[in-house]
Amino acid sequence: MREFIVEADGGSRGNPGPAGYGSVVIDAATGETLAERAEYIGVATNNVAEYRGLVAGLEAARDLDAGARVRVRMDSKLVVEQMSGRWKIKHPDMKPLAARAARVLPASQVTYEWMPRERNKHADRLANEAMDAGKRGEAWSPSASTAELNARATRSAAPEPTGPPGDATAGAAKARAALAETRATESPGEPTVPYVPRKGRGELRAQPPSTGSRPAATGGTPSPGGEAAIPAAGAEPREGRGELRAQPPASGTRPAATGPTPSPGGEAGKAAAGPGDAGRAEKAGDDQRAARNVAATPTTTPAAGWSAPPDMGAPATFVLLRHGETPLTPQKRFSGSGGSDPSLSDVGREQAERVAAALAARGTIQAIVASPLARTRETAGAVAARLGLDVVIEDGLRETDFGAWEGLTFGEVRERHPEDLNTWLASPEAEPTGGGESFAATAHRMAATRDKLIAAYAGRTVLLVTHVTPIKTLVRLALGAPPESLFRMELSAASLSAVAYYGDGNASVRLFNDTSHLR
């Protein structure tokens, strides 16, 4: 089902006075303007003009696709609340207009939401063009309209943001200050290292482990792709905002895997630490090591090799947004690029609106690129409408094709195709049953797509709206982690992650699985 956004407005120069309306229909998936309507209506009130704009916008959307879902956005609180059924319609001039608007499309296809006046520039400009034409004794002409151009110019006049979401440097300073304060209050003779919350906004620059050491195991074993998931065991908190910058592995070496390994048959791996005191002691050790790493981060000049030199310039920063929920998400079913291509559920659309609001508040996104699948196009469309940007579709960002497993839960796959599943869990070269895409093939595709987008958006911050496996793969490649690490990351619907790519070929994972905007 297609989805349109209708933005409408009306104005009166006198209230009542010479009045006109404007409305625009936008493709929710791409942000493209599909239709414009405007008309001078003679002497009328603001509210009547607003209702006339609503009717015109709904009729334009119906003419494009009578079966489409329509989200109406207006800066008139009165119209939004009345059409939503929360306020009564008492004025005799507005009752027939409201009834007319309600008849254009089935109520189940239309939703209403209020937006600030400054975000309704396109429709407002159309209404003013119509009133200006009426003053000249002319009808509004689409060919003479500059409303869309003016709206785009207003959006592009805002200063271009620099850097990714958040302020890692300020966060790191706060973390060091907190550590110093904690040390100052400790009793003499207590050589403990203060606890560092895992969800802090500080910048965590990891120090290379000493020779022969191995990081403590962390995380559970969520599935690497689609909606299906292997139950996690002993997972660490999932919303850390710290920056972890990976040093490229030395020639001939392979980064050590972290986290429990799935057992044959796809059962969840065992937690790295057992229950009771032993598990708590290992977790405390993790916390102490993390605290020492943060404390060891220099206040001014970072250690060589862990930050780009000053002359590297601004990185290409990819803010990675997983699409909102679909009907398959809560059921934990494989949902790749070879399945039914589901749209967002009501929950998913709400998630998309929330992440759009969060990204608008941050103000750092300069371009939007999305997978061609319906759920990512819808999610990207919600953000694009809020930010006033277009959506570029990139086929390389599509989800892995899970072959015959599409639409099945992990348990169902284990019952029907146990040998294929065991092979798939053991080797990134293995394909799902029925000739789907292997993780090795996905990684090859994502590396090529990454390089293409880095070249196209050098020095800019770009929102990539994509899926579980592509996001995990980009993070894995940035960290130099082994393929099995895909099974040890949890990625929630509508979550945000971020990776920065520098001119020297290094990458910095700055954010992972942030869902704070959904709470």
VEXZANU-883598 format. One record per residue (C-alpha): x, y, z. Coordinates in steps of 0.2 Angstrom, whole numbers, always signed. Layout:
<pts>
PT      X      Y      Z
PT      X      Y      Z
...
</pts>
This chain:
<pts>
PT      X      Y      Z
PT     +0     +0     +0
PT     +7    +17     -5
PT     +8    +31     +8
PT     +6    +49     +5
PT     +8    +65    +16
PT     -4    +79    +13
PT     +1    +96    +20
PT    -12   +109    +19
PT    -15   +127    +25
PT    -26   +142    +22
PT    -26   +160    +26
PT    -37   +175    +26
PT    -31   +193    +25
PT    -44   +201    +37
PT    -52   +185    +45
PT    -64   +186    +37
PT    -56   +194    +21
PT    -48   +189     +5
PT    -44   +170     +7
PT    -35   +156     -1
PT    -28   +139     +2
PT    -14   +128     -3
PT    -10   +109     -1
PT     +3    +98     -7
PT     +4    +79     -8
PT    +21    +71     -4
PT    +27    +53     -7
PT    +30    +47    +11
PT    +44    +34     +5
PT    +54    +47     -6
PT    +49    +64     +0
PT    +45    +68    -18
PT    +31    +81    -22
PT    +17    +73    -32
PT     +4    +86    -33
PT     +0   +104    -28
PT    -17   +113    -26
PT    -20   +131    -23
PT    -36   +142    -25
PT    -42   +160    -21
PT    -59   +157    -13
PT    -65   +175    -10
PT    -70   +182     +7
PT    -69   +169    +21
PT    -61   +165    +38
PT    -44   +157    +41
PT    -53   +141    +47
PT    -64   +139    +32
PT    -49   +142    +21
PT    -39   +128    +31
PT    -53   +116    +28
PT    -54   +120    +10
PT    -36   +116     +9
PT    -38   +100    +18
PT    -52    +94     +6
PT    -41    +99     -9
PT    -26    +89     -3
PT    -36    +74     +1
PT    -45    +74    -16
PT    -28    +76    -24
PT    -21    +61    -15
PT    -37    +51    -19
PT    -34    +55    -38
PT    -16    +48    -37
PT    -21    +32    -28
PT    -38    +29    -20
PT    -31    +15    -10
PT    -16    +24     -2
PT    -14    +27    +16
PT    -13    +46    +19
PT     -5    +56    +34
PT    -12    +74    +35
PT     -1    +87    +43
PT     -7   +104    +46
PT     -2   +118    +58
PT    -21   +121    +62
PT    -24   +113    +79
PT    -43   +116    +77
PT    -44   +106    +60
PT    -33    +92    +66
PT    -42    +90    +83
PT    -59    +91    +75
PT    -55    +79    +60
PT    -47    +67    +73
PT    -64    +67    +82
PT    -57    +74    +98
PT    -66    +91    +97
PT    -83    +95    +92
PT    -87   +105    +76
PT    -99   +119    +81
PT    -97   +132    +68
PT   -110   +130    +54
PT    -98   +135    +40
PT    -86   +121    +45
PT    -98   +107    +48
PT   -101   +104    +29
PT    -83   +106    +25
PT    -78    +93    +38
PT    -91    +81    +32
PT    -85    +83    +14
PT    -67    +80    +20
PT    -72    +64    +29
PT    -81    +57    +13
PT    -65    +59     +2
PT    -57    +43     +8
PT    -61    +30    +21
PT    -57    +35    +39
PT    -46    +20    +41
PT    -34    +26    +28
PT    -32    +44    +35
PT    -23    +50    +50
PT    -21    +68    +56
PT     -6    +76    +65
PT     -2    +94    +70
PT    +15   +102    +65
PT    +23   +119    +69
PT    +19   +133    +57
PT    +37   +135    +52
PT    +37   +117    +45
PT    +22   +120    +34
PT    +31   +132    +22
PT    +26   +124     +6
PT     +7   +124     +9
PT     +8   +141    +16
PT    +17   +148     +1
PT     +4   +140    -10
PT    -10   +149     -1
PT     -2   +165     -2
PT     +1   +163    -20
PT    -17   +160    -23
PT    -22   +175    -13
PT    -10   +186    -23
PT    -17   +179    -39
PT    -35   +183    -33
PT    -29   +201    -29
PT    -24   +203    -47
PT    -40   +195    -53
PT    -32   +180    -59
PT    -33   +161    -55
PT    -18   +153    -47
PT     -7   +144    -60
PT     +4   +129    -56
PT    +16   +133    -70
PT    +20   +150    -62
PT    +21   +143    -44
PT    +38   +144    -35
PT    +31   +137    -19
PT    +41   +121    -20
PT    +57   +130    -25
PT    +55   +143    -11
PT    +52   +129     +2
PT    +68   +120     -4
PT    +78   +136     -3
PT    +72   +139    +15
PT    +77   +122    +20
PT    +94   +123    +12
PT    +98   +140    +19
PT   +101   +132    +36
PT   +119   +130    +40
PT   +126   +113    +36
PT   +130   +103    +52
PT   +147    +96    +55
PT   +150    +79    +64
PT   +139    +65    +69
PT   +125    +65    +82
PT   +131    +68   +100
PT   +146    +77   +107
PT   +159    +63   +110
PT   +173    +75   +116
PT   +162    +84   +129
PT   +156    +67   +135
PT   +173    +61   +137
PT   +178    +76   +148
PT   +162    +73   +159
PT   +167    +55   +161
PT   +185    +59   +166
PT   +178    +72   +178
PT   +167    +59   +186
PT   +181    +47   +188
PT   +192    +60   +196
PT   +178    +65   +208
PT   +175    +47   +213
PT   +193    +44   +216
PT   +194    +59   +227
PT   +180    +52   +238
PT   +188    +35   +240
PT   +195    +30   +257
PT   +214    +27   +258
PT   +219     +9   +256
PT   +204     +5   +244
PT   +213     +2   +228
PT   +196     +0   +218
PT   +193     +7   +201
PT   +176    +16   +200
PT   +162     +9   +190
PT   +158    +17   +173
PT   +140    +16   +168
PT   +139     +7   +151
PT   +125    +19   +145
PT   +135    +35   +147
PT   +137    +47   +133
PT   +156    +48   +135
PT   +169    +43   +122
PT   +177    +27   +126
PT   +193    +25   +116
PT   +199     +7   +118
PT   +217     +4   +123
PT   +225    -11   +114
PT   +225    -27   +125
PT   +242    -32   +133
PT   +251    -47   +124
PT   +242    -63   +127
PT   +227    -55   +134
PT   +209    -58   +128
PT   +194    -47   +131
PT   +181    -54   +143
PT   +166    -62   +134
PT   +151    -51   +132
PT   +134    -52   +124
PT   +122    -65   +119
PT   +118    -73   +103
PT   +105    -64    +94
PT   +102    -68    +76
PT   +112    -59    +63
PT    +99    -55    +51
PT    +80    -52    +48
PT    +68    -53    +62
PT    +72    -70    +68
PT    +83    -71    +84
PT    +92    -84    +94
PT    +89    -80   +113
PT   +103    -69   +120
PT   +112    -76   +135
PT   +121    -64   +147
PT   +120    -49   +136
PT   +128    -33   +141
PT   +117    -17   +141
PT   +113    -13   +123
PT   +112     +6   +122
PT   +130    +12   +125
PT   +134    +29   +117
PT   +153    +28   +119
PT   +165    +28   +104
PT   +175    +13   +101
PT   +188    +15    +88
PT   +196     -1    +81
PT   +214     -2    +76
PT   +217    -12    +60
PT   +223    -29    +65
PT   +241    -33    +62
PT   +246    -43    +46
PT   +242    -62    +49
PT   +232    -59    +65
PT   +213    -61    +68
PT   +203    -51    +81
PT   +198    -62    +95
PT   +179    -66    +95
PT   +169    -61   +110
PT   +153    -68   +117
PT   +147    -86   +118
PT   +146    -96   +103
PT   +130   -104    +97
PT   +130   -123   +100
PT   +126   -135    +85
PT   +108   -134    +81
PT   +106   -116    +84
PT   +104   -116   +102
PT   +109   -101   +112
PT   +126   -100   +118
PT   +130   -102   +136
PT   +134    -86   +146
PT   +153    -82   +147
PT   +151    -81   +166
PT   +141    -93   +177
PT   +128    -87   +190
PT   +133    -81   +207
PT   +148    -74   +213
PT   +159    -79   +199
PT   +148    -71   +186
PT   +147    -55   +196
PT   +166    -55   +199
PT   +170    -56   +180
PT   +157    -42   +177
PT   +166    -31   +190
PT   +182    -35   +181
PT   +175    -29   +165
PT   +169    -13   +173
PT   +186    -10   +181
PT   +195    -12   +164
PT   +183     +0   +156
PT   +186    +13   +169
PT   +204    +11   +167
PT   +203    +14   +148
PT   +192    +29   +150
PT   +204    +36   +163
PT   +219    +33   +152
PT   +212    +43   +138
PT   +222    +59   +136
PT   +213    +75   +139
PT   +220    +84   +124
PT   +231    +73   +112
PT   +224    +55   +110
PT   +236    +41   +109
PT   +244    +39    +92
PT   +234    +27    +80
PT   +217    +29    +89
PT   +212    +46    +81
PT   +213    +53    +64
PT   +227    +66    +63
PT   +221    +84    +62
PT   +224    +86    +43
PT   +213    +71    +39
PT   +198    +82    +37
PT   +180    +78    +42
PT   +175    +60    +40
PT   +161    +53    +30
PT   +149    +48    +44
PT   +135    +35    +41
PT   +121    +36    +54
PT   +113    +19    +52
PT    +94    +17    +55
PT    +86     +1    +56
PT    +68     +2    +49
PT    +53     +2    +61
PT    +43    -14    +66
PT    +34    -24    +53
PT    +21    -37    +58
PT    +35    -50    +57
PT    +46    -41    +69
PT    +38    -46    +86
PT    +36    -64    +79
PT    +55    -65    +77
PT    +53    -71    +59
PT    +66    -71    +45
PT    +62    -56    +34
PT    +75    -53    +21
PT    +75    -46     +3
PT    +67    -62     -4
PT    +51    -63     +6
PT    +34    -54     +6
PT    +42    -36     +8
PT    +31    -31    +22
PT    +26    -13    +26
PT    +28     -5    +43
PT    +15    -10    +57
PT     +6     +4    +67
PT    +20     +2    +80
PT    +33     +4    +66
PT    +26    +20    +59
PT    +25    +27    +77
PT    +44    +22    +79
PT    +48    +30    +62
PT    +40    +47    +68
PT    +49    +46    +84
PT    +66    +43    +76
PT    +62    +57    +64
PT    +59    +69    +78
PT    +75    +64    +87
PT    +85    +67    +71
PT    +77    +83    +67
PT    +82    +89    +85
PT   +100    +84    +82
PT   +101    +93    +66
PT   +116    +84    +59
PT   +109    +74    +44
PT   +113    +81    +27
PT   +107    +67    +16
PT    +96    +51    +17
PT    +99    +35     +7
PT    +88    +20     +9
PT    +86     +2     +5
PT    +73     -2     -9
PT    +62    -12     +2
PT    +45     -6     +8
PT    +49     -5    +27
PT    +65     +5    +24
PT    +57    +17    +11
PT    +42    +20    +24
PT    +54    +24    +38
PT    +65    +35    +27
PT    +50    +44    +21
PT    +45    +49    +38
PT    +62    +56    +42
PT    +63    +64    +25
PT    +47    +73    +27
PT    +53    +80    +44
PT    +70    +85    +38
PT    +64    +92    +21
PT    +77    +80    +12
PT    +75    +69     -3
PT    +78    +50     -1
PT    +90    +41    -13
PT    +87    +23    -15
PT   +102    +12    -15
PT   +100     -7    -19
PT   +116    -12    -10
PT   +108     -8     +7
PT    +94    -22     +5
PT    +93    -35    +18
PT   +101    -53    +15
PT    +90    -65     +5
PT    +85    -79    +17
PT    +79    -91     +4
PT    +67   -104    +10
PT    +68    -97    +28
PT    +59    -81    +23
PT    +44    -79    +35
PT    +49    -93    +47
PT    +55    -92    +65
PT    +72    -98    +70
PT    +64   -113    +79
PT    +54   -117    +63
PT    +70   -117    +53
PT    +78   -128    +65
PT    +64   -141    +64
PT    +63   -141    +45
PT    +81   -138    +39
PT    +92   -143    +54
PT   +108   -148    +44
PT   +107   -132    +33
PT   +105   -121    +49
PT   +120   -129    +57
PT   +130   -126    +42
PT   +124   -108    +40
PT   +129   -105    +59
PT   +146   -113    +57
PT   +151   -104    +40
PT   +149    -87    +33
PT   +150    -95    +16
PT   +135   -106    +18
PT   +118   -100    +10
PT   +101   -102    +18
PT    +90   -117    +11
PT    +84   -113     -7
PT    +99   -103    -13
PT    +98    -87     -2
PT   +112    -76     +1
PT   +127    -80    +12
PT   +134    -68    +25
PT   +151    -68    +15
PT   +141    -62     -1
PT   +132    -49    +10
PT   +149    -43    +17
PT   +156    -42     -1
PT   +140    -32     -6
PT   +141    -21     +9
PT   +159    -17     +7
PT   +156    -11    -11
PT   +141     -1     -6
PT   +151     +7     +9
PT   +165    +12     -3
PT   +153    +19    -16
PT   +144    +30     -2
PT   +160    +36     +6
PT   +166    +42    -11
PT   +149    +50    -14
PT   +147    +58     +3
PT   +165    +62     +8
PT   +165    +74    +24
PT   +146    +73    +26
PT   +134    +65    +38
PT   +122    +53    +29
PT   +107    +43    +36
PT   +107    +26    +29
PT    +90    +17    +32
PT    +93     -1    +31
PT    +91    -18    +39
PT    +99    -29    +53
PT   +112    -38    +43
PT   +118    -23    +33
PT   +120    -13    +49
PT   +129    -27    +58
PT   +140    -30    +44
PT   +146    -12    +42
PT   +149    -12    +61
PT   +159    -28    +60
PT   +169    -22    +45
PT   +173     -6    +54
PT   +179    -15    +70
PT   +189    -28    +60
PT   +179    -42    +69
PT   +176    -59    +63
PT   +160    -65    +54
PT   +154    -74    +69
PT   +152    -57    +78
PT   +136    -55    +68
PT   +128    -67    +80
PT   +133    -57    +96
PT   +125    -40    +92
PT   +108    -35    +96
PT    +99    -23    +85
PT    +82    -16    +89
PT    +69    -10    +77
PT    +71     +9    +74
PT    +88     +9    +83
PT   +102    +21    +78
PT   +120    +17    +76
PT   +134    +27    +68
PT   +151    +24    +60
PT   +164    +37    +54
PT   +176    +34    +40
PT   +192    +44    +39
PT   +203    +48    +24
PT   +217    +36    +30
PT   +205    +21    +29
PT   +202    +19    +47
PT   +184    +18    +54
PT   +176    +23    +71
PT   +161    +16    +78
PT   +153    +30    +87
PT   +135    +24    +92
PT   +127     +7    +92
PT   +109     +1    +95
PT   +103    +18   +102
PT    +84    +17   +106
PT    +83    +32   +118
PT    +71    +41   +106
PT    +58    +27   +108
PT    +56    +29   +127
</pts>
